[in-house]
């Protein structure tokens, strides 16, 4: 990395392994172009402004940040809900898991685990437990990310050690955070390889039944799923707008005020996104309020404390 007049320019490695490149159509939809190997490195895209604007749809952003392959992969992210049947090669899956394991982990406890599901019958049963999400069945590989305190408990017992701290809420939070960090590393890695994915939070609708299906012991919680595979071009989604930085970023101390015009502008951007993709035009503010309006709107997750107790978590 060289610095020139306060601006960083990405310097590509000589003969790097080229992942599929990504570009955007006029609607901000991601397109994949297989990149052939070349004897000399290609010049990088020099500016990330287009992708940043696609993420926020806000022309007032400063822009001018130099592009590199990592930024391009992350800023191009969109969920994939349609997959080709191509299996994921074992070496590719191994690399994705290695990327997951490279994420930070609190105190190096590594209290997460991963379940790889490829059996069609099991995927179908998990899809039913998650509200009938067909992309779980359609993806060649379904990953279930686990908050896993059982391994730590077993290690302690093998060492004839008492670990009373394992039953406190803090340890469960650490396990959830570890699993989420590992999963996001995996998503960035697999997208850099031209694959797609979509998170499945609905596994938490019926966590005891999911645990039974996967044979999970006590102190292991199925935090969320991740469908992965080669994206079907007919089902790829565009880059969904996010809330403006002015709404989510606070400096020094939290500011509880929210500018109504910023939320209204975001509603408008989301409506435009939905119209472009022939999706129902549902205002974001109405949708998020409906999602948490009543216990029933949590689709079974209102009983999470009970479910965690049934799975062996005391949460003192």
C-alpha positions as a Markdown table, in Angstrom:
| # | Residue | x | y | z |
|---|---|---|---|---|
| 1 | Unk | 0.0 | 0.0 | 0.0 |
| 2 | Unk | 1.4 | 3.4 | -1.0 |
| 3 | Unk | 0.2 | 6.7 | 0.2 |
| 4 | Unk | 0.1 | 9.6 | -2.3 |
| 5 | Unk | -1.2 | 13.0 | -1.2 |
| 6 | Unk | -3.3 | 11.4 | 1.5 |
| 7 | Unk | -5.0 | 8.9 | -0.8 |
| 8 | Unk | -4.3 | 5.2 | -0.7 |
| 9 | Unk | -3.9 | 3.3 | -4.0 |
| 10 | Unk | -4.2 | -0.5 | -4.1 |
| 11 | Unk | -1.2 | -2.2 | -5.6 |
| 12 | Unk | -2.1 | -5.7 | -6.9 |
| 13 | Unk | 0.2 | -8.6 | -6.3 |
| 14 | Unk | 2.1 | -10.1 | -9.2 |
| 15 | Unk | 0.0 | -12.9 | -10.8 |
| 16 | Unk | -2.6 | -13.0 | -7.9 |
| 17 | Unk | -5.4 | -15.7 | -8.0 |
| 18 | Unk | -8.2 | -13.8 | -9.7 |
| 19 | Unk | -11.7 | -14.3 | -8.3 |
| 20 | Unk | -14.7 | -13.6 | -10.6 |
| 21 | Unk | -15.1 | -9.9 | -11.1 |
| 22 | Unk | -18.2 | -8.0 | -10.1 |
| 23 | Unk | -19.9 | -5.2 | -11.9 |
| 24 | Unk | -23.3 | -3.5 | -11.6 |
| 25 | Unk | -26.0 | -3.1 | -14.1 |
| 26 | Unk | -28.0 | 0.2 | -14.2 |
| 27 | Unk | -30.2 | -1.0 | -11.3 |
| 28 | Unk | -27.4 | -1.8 | -9.0 |
| 29 | Unk | -27.7 | -5.5 | -9.7 |
| 30 | Unk | -24.6 | -7.6 | -9.3 |
| 31 | Unk | -23.3 | -9.4 | -12.4 |
| 32 | Unk | -20.6 | -12.1 | -12.3 |
| 33 | Unk | -18.0 | -12.4 | -15.1 |
| 34 | Unk | -15.5 | -15.2 | -14.9 |
| 35 | Unk | -12.0 | -13.8 | -15.0 |
| 36 | Unk | -9.5 | -15.7 | -17.0 |
| 37 | Unk | -6.0 | -16.1 | -15.8 |
| 38 | Unk | -3.6 | -13.6 | -17.3 |
| 39 | Unk | 0.2 | -13.4 | -17.4 |
| 40 | Unk | 0.1 | -9.9 | -15.9 |
| 41 | Unk | -2.1 | -8.4 | -13.3 |
| 42 | Unk | -5.1 | -6.3 | -14.5 |
| 43 | Unk | -5.3 | -2.7 | -13.3 |
| 44 | Unk | -7.7 | -2.4 | -10.4 |
| 45 | Unk | -10.9 | -0.4 | -10.4 |
| 46 | Unk | -9.6 | 2.8 | -8.9 |
| 47 | Unk | -12.5 | 4.2 | -7.0 |
| 48 | Unk | -15.1 | 2.6 | -4.7 |
| 49 | Unk | -17.6 | 5.5 | -5.1 |
| 50 | Unk | -20.0 | 3.7 | -7.5 |
| 51 | Unk | -20.4 | 0.7 | -5.1 |
| 52 | Unk | -20.8 | 3.0 | -2.1 |
| 53 | Unk | -23.4 | 5.0 | -3.9 |
| 54 | Unk | -25.2 | 1.7 | -4.9 |
| 55 | Unk | -25.3 | 0.7 | -1.2 |
| 56 | Unk | -26.7 | 4.0 | 0.0 |
| 57 | Unk | -28.2 | 5.6 | -3.1 |
| 58 | Unk | -27.0 | 8.9 | -1.7 |
| 59 | Unk | -25.1 | 11.2 | -4.2 |
| 60 | Unk | -24.0 | 13.5 | -1.3 |
| 61 | Unk | -21.4 | 11.0 | -0.1 |
| 62 | Unk | -17.8 | 12.1 | -0.4 |
| 63 | Unk | -16.5 | 9.1 | -2.4 |
| 64 | Unk | -12.9 | 9.1 | -3.7 |
| 65 | Unk | -11.7 | 6.0 | -1.7 |
| 66 | Unk | -9.4 | 3.7 | -3.7 |
| 67 | Unk | -10.9 | 0.4 | -4.7 |
| 68 | Unk | -9.3 | -3.0 | -3.8 |
| 69 | Unk | -10.6 | -6.6 | -4.2 |
| 70 | Unk | -11.7 | -6.8 | -0.5 |
| 71 | Unk | -13.8 | -3.6 | -0.7 |
| 72 | Unk | -15.3 | -4.7 | -4.0 |
| 73 | Unk | -16.4 | -8.0 | -2.6 |
| 74 | Unk | -17.9 | -6.5 | 0.6 |
| 75 | Unk | -19.6 | -3.5 | -1.0 |
| 76 | Unk | -21.1 | -5.8 | -3.7 |
| 77 | Unk | -22.8 | -8.1 | -1.2 |
| 78 | Unk | -26.4 | -9.1 | -1.8 |
| 79 | Unk | -28.3 | -12.1 | -0.6 |
| 80 | Unk | -28.8 | -15.0 | -3.0 |
| 81 | Unk | -32.0 | -17.0 | -2.8 |
| 82 | Unk | -31.7 | -19.1 | -5.9 |
| 83 | Unk | -28.9 | -21.5 | -6.6 |
| 84 | Unk | -27.6 | -23.8 | -9.3 |
| 85 | Unk | -27.3 | -27.5 | -8.4 |
| 86 | Unk | -23.5 | -27.5 | -8.8 |
| 87 | Unk | -21.9 | -29.0 | -5.7 |
| 88 | Unk | -19.3 | -27.1 | -3.8 |
| 89 | Unk | -15.9 | -28.7 | -4.2 |
| 90 | Unk | -14.4 | -30.0 | -0.9 |
| 91 | Unk | -11.3 | -27.9 | -1.2 |
| 92 | Unk | -13.4 | -24.8 | -1.7 |
| 93 | Unk | -15.5 | -25.6 | 1.4 |
| 94 | Unk | -12.3 | -26.2 | 3.3 |
| 95 | Unk | -11.0 | -22.7 | 2.3 |
| 96 | Unk | -14.3 | -21.1 | 3.3 |
| 97 | Unk | -14.2 | -22.7 | 6.7 |
| 98 | Unk | -10.5 | -21.7 | 7.2 |
| 99 | Unk | -11.6 | -18.1 | 6.4 |
| 100 | Unk | -14.3 | -18.5 | 9.1 |
| 101 | Unk | -11.8 | -19.7 | 11.6 |
| 102 | Unk | -9.6 | -16.7 | 10.9 |
| 103 | Unk | -12.2 | -14.4 | 12.4 |
| 104 | Unk | -11.5 | -12.9 | 15.8 |
| 105 | Unk | -12.6 | -14.9 | 18.8 |
| 106 | Unk | -13.0 | -13.6 | 22.4 |
| 107 | Unk | -10.1 | -14.8 | 24.6 |
| 108 | Unk | -9.4 | -17.4 | 21.9 |
| 109 | Unk | -12.2 | -19.5 | 23.4 |
| 110 | Unk | -13.4 | -20.4 | 19.9 |
| 111 | Unk | -16.8 | -21.3 | 21.3 |
| 112 | Unk | -18.5 | -21.8 | 17.9 |
| 113 | Unk | -19.0 | -24.8 | 15.7 |
| 114 | Unk | -20.3 | -25.5 | 12.2 |
| 115 | Unk | -22.7 | -28.1 | 10.9 |
| 116 | Unk | -22.5 | -28.9 | 7.2 |
| 117 | Unk | -25.7 | -30.3 | 5.8 |
| 118 | Unk | -25.9 | -31.7 | 2.3 |
| 119 | Unk | -28.4 | -34.6 | 2.7 |
| 120 | Unk | -31.6 | -33.6 | 0.7 |
| 121 | Unk | -34.0 | -35.1 | 3.3 |
| 122 | Unk | -32.4 | -33.3 | 6.2 |
| 123 | Unk | -32.3 | -30.0 | 4.2 |
| 124 | Unk | -36.0 | -30.5 | 3.5 |
| 125 | Unk | -36.8 | -31.0 | 7.2 |
| 126 | Unk | -34.8 | -28.0 | 8.2 |
| 127 | Unk | -36.5 | -25.9 | 5.5 |
| 128 | Unk | -39.9 | -26.9 | 7.0 |
| 129 | Unk | -38.8 | -26.0 | 10.5 |
| 130 | Unk | -37.7 | -22.6 | 9.1 |
| 131 | Unk | -41.1 | -21.8 | 7.7 |
| 132 | Unk | -40.7 | -23.5 | 4.3 |
| 133 | Unk | -37.8 | -21.5 | 2.9 |
| 134 | Unk | -37.1 | -23.4 | -0.4 |
| 135 | Unk | -33.6 | -22.0 | -0.9 |
| 136 | Unk | -32.5 | -24.2 | 2.0 |
| 137 | Unk | -33.4 | -27.2 | -0.1 |
| 138 | Unk | -32.2 | -25.7 | -3.3 |
| 139 | Unk | -28.7 | -24.8 | -2.2 |
| 140 | Unk | -26.2 | -27.7 | -2.5 |
| 141 | Unk | -24.8 | -27.0 | 0.9 |
| 142 | Unk | -26.5 | -25.6 | 4.0 |
| 143 | Unk | -24.4 | -24.4 | 6.9 |
| 144 | Unk | -25.7 | -24.2 | 10.5 |
| 145 | Unk | -23.6 | -21.9 | 12.7 |
| 146 | Unk | -23.6 | -23.1 | 16.3 |
| 147 | Unk | -23.0 | -21.2 | 19.6 |
| 148 | Unk | -21.1 | -24.1 | 21.2 |
| 149 | Unk | -20.3 | -24.2 | 24.9 |
| 150 | Unk | -20.4 | -28.0 | 25.0 |
| 151 | Unk | -16.9 | -28.4 | 23.8 |
| 152 | Unk | -15.5 | -26.1 | 26.5 |
| 153 | Unk | -17.6 | -28.0 | 29.1 |
| 154 | Unk | -16.2 | -31.4 | 27.8 |
| 155 | Unk | -12.6 | -30.1 | 27.9 |
| 156 | Unk | -13.0 | -29.0 | 31.4 |
| 157 | Unk | -14.5 | -32.3 | 32.5 |
| 158 | Unk | -11.7 | -34.2 | 30.9 |
| 159 | Unk | -9.3 | -32.0 | 32.9 |
| 160 | Unk | -11.4 | -32.6 | 36.0 |
| 161 | Unk | -11.9 | -28.8 | 36.3 |
| 162 | Unk | -14.9 | -26.8 | 37.5 |
| 163 | Unk | -16.0 | -24.0 | 35.2 |
| 164 | Unk | -18.9 | -22.2 | 36.9 |
| 165 | Unk | -18.6 | -19.3 | 34.5 |
| 166 | Unk | -19.9 | -21.3 | 31.6 |
| 167 | Unk | -23.5 | -20.9 | 32.8 |
| 168 | Unk | -23.5 | -17.1 | 32.8 |
| 169 | Unk | -25.1 | -15.0 | 30.1 |
| 170 | Unk | -21.7 | -13.5 | 29.1 |
| 171 | Unk | -20.4 | -16.8 | 27.8 |
| 172 | Unk | -23.5 | -17.4 | 25.7 |
| 173 | Unk | -23.1 | -13.9 | 24.3 |
| 174 | Unk | -19.5 | -14.7 | 23.5 |
| 175 | Unk | -20.5 | -17.9 | 21.7 |
| 176 | Unk | -23.1 | -16.0 | 19.6 |
| 177 | Unk | -20.7 | -13.3 | 18.7 |
| 178 | Unk | -18.0 | -15.8 | 17.8 |
| 179 | Unk | -20.4 | -17.6 | 15.5 |
| 180 | Unk | -21.5 | -14.4 | 13.8 |
| 181 | Unk | -18.0 | -13.2 | 13.2 |
| 182 | Unk | -16.9 | -16.6 | 11.8 |
| 183 | Unk | -20.0 | -16.7 | 9.5 |
| 184 | Unk | -19.4 | -13.2 | 8.1 |
| 185 | Unk | -15.8 | -14.1 | 7.3 |
| 186 | Unk | -17.1 | -17.1 | 5.5 |
| 187 | Unk | -19.6 | -15.0 | 3.5 |
| 188 | Unk | -16.9 | -12.6 | 2.3 |
| 189 | Unk | -14.6 | -15.5 | 1.4 |
| 190 | Unk | -17.3 | -17.4 | -0.6 |
| 191 | Unk | -18.4 | -14.3 | -2.4 |
| 192 | Unk | -14.8 | -13.6 | -3.4 |
| 193 | Unk | -14.9 | -17.1 | -5.0 |
| 194 | Unk | -18.0 | -16.3 | -7.0 |
| 195 | Unk | -20.4 | -18.1 | -4.8 |
| 196 | Unk | -23.6 | -16.7 | -3.1 |
| 197 | Unk | -25.3 | -17.1 | 0.2 |
| 198 | Unk | -28.3 | -16.1 | 2.3 |
| 199 | Unk | -28.6 | -16.1 | 6.1 |
| 200 | Unk | -31.4 | -18.1 | 7.6 |
| 201 | Unk | -32.5 | -16.6 | 11.0 |
| 202 | Unk | -35.7 | -18.6 | 10.9 |
| 203 | Unk | -33.9 | -21.6 | 12.3 |
| 204 | Unk | -34.5 | -20.0 | 15.7 |
| 205 | Unk | -38.3 | -20.4 | 15.2 |
| 206 | Unk | -38.1 | -23.9 | 16.6 |
| 207 | Unk | -34.6 | -24.3 | 18.0 |
| 208 | Unk | -35.3 | -27.5 | 20.0 |
| 209 | Unk | -36.5 | -29.3 | 16.9 |
| 210 | Unk | -33.6 | -28.0 | 14.9 |
| 211 | Unk | -31.2 | -29.3 | 17.7 |
| 212 | Unk | -33.0 | -32.7 | 17.6 |
| 213 | Unk | -32.6 | -32.9 | 13.8 |
| 214 | Unk | -28.9 | -32.2 | 14.0 |
| 215 | Unk | -28.2 | -34.3 | 17.1 |
| 216 | Unk | -27.0 | -31.3 | 19.1 |
| 217 | Unk | -26.0 | -32.0 | 22.8 |
| 218 | Unk | -26.8 | -29.7 | 25.6 |
| 219 | Unk | -25.1 | -26.3 | 25.6 |
| 220 | Unk | -25.1 | -26.1 | 21.8 |
| 221 | Unk | -27.5 | -23.6 | 20.2 |
| 222 | Unk | -28.3 | -23.4 | 16.4 |
| 223 | Unk | -27.8 | -19.6 | 16.0 |
| 224 | Unk | -28.6 | -19.3 | 12.3 |
| 225 | Unk | -28.2 | -21.0 | 9.0 |
| 226 | Unk | -26.5 | -20.1 | 5.8 |
| 227 | Unk | -27.5 | -21.4 | 2.3 |
| 228 | Unk | -24.5 | -21.4 | 0.0 |
| 229 | Unk | -23.9 | -22.3 | -3.6 |
| 230 | Unk | -23.4 | -21.0 | -7.1 |
| 231 | Unk | -25.9 | -18.2 | -7.8 |
| 232 | Unk | -28.6 | -18.8 | -10.3 |
| 233 | Unk | -28.5 | -15.7 | -12.6 |
| 234 | Unk | -32.3 | -15.7 | -12.7 |
| 235 | Unk | -32.6 | -15.2 | -9.0 |
| 236 | Unk | -29.8 | -12.8 | -8.0 |
| 237 | Unk | -30.9 | -9.8 | -6.1 |
| 238 | Unk | -29.5 | -6.3 | -6.3 |
| 239 | Unk | -27.5 | -4.3 | -3.8 |
| 240 | Unk | -30.2 | -3.4 | -1.2 |
| 241 | Unk | -30.0 | 0.2 | 0.2 |
| 242 | Unk | -29.0 | 0.6 | 3.8 |
| 243 | Unk | -29.9 | 3.2 | 6.4 |
| 244 | Unk | -27.8 | 6.4 | 5.9 |
| 245 | Unk | -24.7 | 6.8 | 8.0 |
| 246 | Unk | -26.2 | 9.9 | 9.6 |
| 247 | Unk | -28.8 | 7.6 | 11.2 |
| 248 | Unk | -26.6 | 4.8 | 12.5 |
| 249 | Unk | -23.3 | 6.5 | 13.2 |
| 250 | Unk | -22.8 | 8.4 | 16.5 |
| 251 | Unk | -19.7 | 10.3 | 17.5 |
| 252 | Unk | -18.3 | 10.4 | 21.1 |
| 253 | Unk | -21.8 | 10.0 | 22.7 |
| 254 | Unk | -25.1 | 8.5 | 21.6 |
| 255 | Unk | -27.6 | 11.0 | 20.1 |
| 256 | Unk | -31.2 | 9.6 | 20.6 |
| 257 | Unk | -32.7 | 12.1 | 18.1 |
| 258 | Unk | -33.6 | 10.8 | 14.7 |
| 259 | Unk | -34.1 | 13.1 | 11.7 |
| 260 | Unk | -37.5 | 12.1 | 10.3 |
| 261 | Unk | -36.5 | 13.4 | 6.8 |
| 262 | Unk | -33.6 | 10.9 | 6.8 |
| 263 | Unk | -36.0 | 8.0 | 7.5 |
| 264 | Unk | -38.5 | 9.3 | 4.9 |
| 265 | Unk | -35.7 | 9.5 | 2.3 |
| 266 | Unk | -34.7 | 5.9 | 3.1 |
| 267 | Unk | -38.3 | 4.7 | 2.8 |
| 268 | Unk | -38.2 | 6.3 | -0.7 |
| 269 | Unk | -35.0 | 4.6 | -1.7 |
| 270 | Unk | -36.3 | 1.2 | -0.5 |
| 271 | Unk | -39.5 | 1.7 | -2.4 |
| 272 | Unk | -37.5 | 2.5 | -5.6 |
| 273 | Unk | -35.4 | -0.7 | -5.0 |
| 274 | Unk | -38.5 | -2.8 | -4.6 |
| 275 | Unk | -40.2 | -1.3 | -7.7 |
| 276 | Unk | -37.1 | -2.0 | -9.8 |
| 277 | Unk | -37.2 | -5.7 | -8.8 |
| 278 | Unk | -41.0 | -6.1 | -9.1 |
| 279 | Unk | -41.2 | -6.7 | -5.3 |
| 280 | Unk | -44.2 | -5.5 | -3.2 |
| 281 | Unk | -43.8 | -1.9 | -2.4 |
| 282 | Unk | -43.7 | -2.0 | 1.5 |
| 283 | Unk | -42.4 | 1.0 | 3.4 |
| 284 | Unk | -39.4 | 0.0 | 5.5 |
| 285 | Unk | -40.7 | 1.8 | 8.6 |
| 286 | Unk | -44.0 | -0.1 | 8.4 |
| 287 | Unk | -42.3 | -3.4 | 7.8 |
| 288 | Unk | -39.9 | -3.1 | 10.8 |
| 289 | Unk | -42.7 | -2.0 | 13.2 |
| 290 | Unk | -44.8 | -4.9 | 12.0 |
| 291 | Unk | -41.9 | -7.3 | 12.6 |
| 292 | Unk | -41.8 | -6.5 | 16.3 |
| 293 | Unk | -45.4 | -5.3 | 17.0 |
| 294 | Unk | -46.5 | -8.4 | 19.0 |
| 295 | Unk | -45.0 | -11.6 | 20.4 |
| 296 | Unk | -46.6 | -13.5 | 17.6 |
| 297 | Unk | -44.9 | -11.4 | 15.0 |
| 298 | Unk | -41.6 | -12.9 | 16.3 |
| 299 | Unk | -42.6 | -16.2 | 14.7 |
| 300 | Unk | -42.0 | -18.4 | 17.7 |
| 301 | Unk | -38.9 | -16.6 | 18.9 |
| 302 | Unk | -40.7 | -14.9 | 21.8 |
| 303 | Unk | -40.1 | -18.1 | 23.8 |
| 304 | Unk | -36.3 | -18.0 | 23.3 |
| 305 | Unk | -35.5 | -17.9 | 27.0 |
| 306 | Unk | -37.5 | -21.1 | 27.5 |
| 307 | Unk | -35.9 | -22.7 | 24.5 |
| 308 | Unk | -32.4 | -21.9 | 25.7 |
| 309 | Unk | -33.2 | -23.4 | 29.1 |
| 310 | Unk | -34.4 | -26.6 | 27.4 |
| 311 | Unk | -31.0 | -26.7 | 25.5 |
| 312 | Unk | -29.0 | -26.5 | 28.7 |
| 313 | Unk | -28.2 | -22.8 | 29.0 |
| 314 | Unk | -28.8 | -21.4 | 32.5 |
| 315 | Unk | -28.0 | -17.8 | 31.6 |
| 316 | Unk | -27.3 | -16.6 | 35.2 |
